[in-house]
Amino acid sequence: MKLFKIKFVIGCLILLMASPLAAQEHVENQHADDAKMAWWREAKFGMFVHWGVYSATGGEFRGKMPTNSAEWMMNKAQIPIADYKVENVDKFNPTQFNAKTFVGLAKEAGMKYLVITAKHHDGFAMFHSTSSPYNVVDATPFKRDVMKELAEACQEQGIRFGFYYSQCQDWHHPGGMGNGWDKTIKRVSFDEYVQEKAAPEIKQLLTEYGPIAIFWWDTPRDMSKEAFDSLHSSTNLQPGIITNDRLGKEYRGDHKTFERHIPRKGPVGADWEVCMPISGSWGYKKSDRDFKSIETLIRNLVDIASKGGNYLLNVSPTGEGTLLPQATERLKAMGQWMKVNSESIYGSTASPFGKLDWGRCTKKEFANGSTLYLHVFDWPKDGKLLVPGLNNKVEQAYLMDGWQALETSSADAGVTVSLPAEAPDKIASVVVVKVHGKLDISTVLPKPTKDGSLVLLADMAYLHNNEGSEQLSLLEGRRGGDSYLSRWTDAEAWVEWSFTIDRPGSYDVSAELSLQGKKSRFRMGLPGQLQTVEVASTRRARDYAEKSIGTIEIDKAGEYTLQIKPEKGEWQPMNLRKVVLKLK
Ligand code: H79
């Protein structure tokens, strides 16, 4: 493995030397970004709010629940604009709404920012739009600019405030995208919609509502460059505003977004955020019973922080303007946990370890030391918590809750922390370990379980793909499923895994793969002992099958690598999820 690292460093040096100008620009952009992103990276936890006229009926249309996400009801039930007005707009009267209480709850939960739907796909403006009367002040019995009230409450309570704005879809304006069901619409061009409604509304949101920290675009679709630019240009009205990656392909924005799922690994070198509803639906839905448990919510926050991302957790105010007790309870419970443990979340960066058996880790690095926050989900029964591969000298270890000092001992395998018998927190107990100097962690290679089987996942493989070429890459599984190696069109590209074997013997090797081509040939085995393997089609790229691909002989305990290399000329690209070794 060392050799690859050296090669990689040399590669980077050559790149840097070859383009000094590009490198310098990159560094400057990075600094500008660093200053702008500082508060967001520190914040880690924000509140997302989906609130609109769909909330008035709780996603119900004439006794039916047309969709699993209430903000889509107009589309899913194909509700004509005129009926949507009668059923939802005319009924929107959230008299219990109190911006101060609402923002207070976000604050109590430990959230540092709030992003709310100023306009969702239904086209209804939740602010006093001066470009369209289809807004909360002019069209509902409530007549209050709830965005203004929230902006002010956030400002008062020190919560950064941001708008969600659906820029392409608009099921109300005759030029907006998405409404193919209401035949009474007299169509105009999309550019007209942008000029008449979207661009001026965005401009208004960015000039009349005080400091706006975030602009959150959604559902990018193709449009003219002029239209994009006109939407984008308004964000310059707020210095330091942070935008997501959903305006359009050419506009990468400041951070990546993941919707409803947590990636297996955080994207490297990018800021990112997971948005997720606290229940099943984004917008308030009467029949929604899918509230995530407090355990899931806290562990999600920890999991995301341990991968270096932010958690934007969505709540859904009702037609009355309040949250259901299920949501309030959960936010308060998160706040209780944060009261004790937030130091391990705010301002933390991603875990320096691979997968940990007992939970997750976040860290903070300083000039002469580092702090590790060990989030223990599964409290060890023997009272010994192994921090694998940690070589640094430990200065101090203690429980976050109550600051009880803990004994540690160092050995080849890493640092072991001695824990009390009872976990202070059933969901996630934080053990703080302060070490001297820069972090020094040895990679601990995977080894077979007691029954002699070892799973080598795609995301554990070392890819020889010309440093990140698109011809062989690791792709994220759908909905948090296993990642897989894909786009393996280059027969020169190959992969390998390193591992430790403590029981010598014959190991059967199988692979979980998919192959669209008729058949494919590759070589597999320990370096210098590669065997040719032929696999038959699994029909479609998404049809995975477990295939036996040979045997390897291990005559003594030690570290090994297993390689898979395409057979030139007879290679058909395959997708690979994992390789499994099994002691015969
Ligand atoms: O605002 C929330 C969603 O409404 C919005 N993005 C988040 C933040 C979103 N718009 N489109 N999509 C997400 C992707 C498409 C989802 C759909 Fe469906 C699947 C539309 C129809 C099927 C989910 C299920 C929404 C309605 C039914």
Residues whose N, C-alpha, C, O or C-beta is under 5 A from the ligand:
A	BS01	H79	T67 N68 S69 E71 W72 T219 W282
